[in-house]
Amino acid sequence: MSSYIRMSMSTRVQCVKVQREES
């Protein structure tokens, strides 16, 4: 379960980084 949370968190961070670069 914790591994799944870590994966979701990492993907979330990547999405935020992409959004920041776009704007």
Helices and strands as residue ranges (DSSP letters): H 2-22
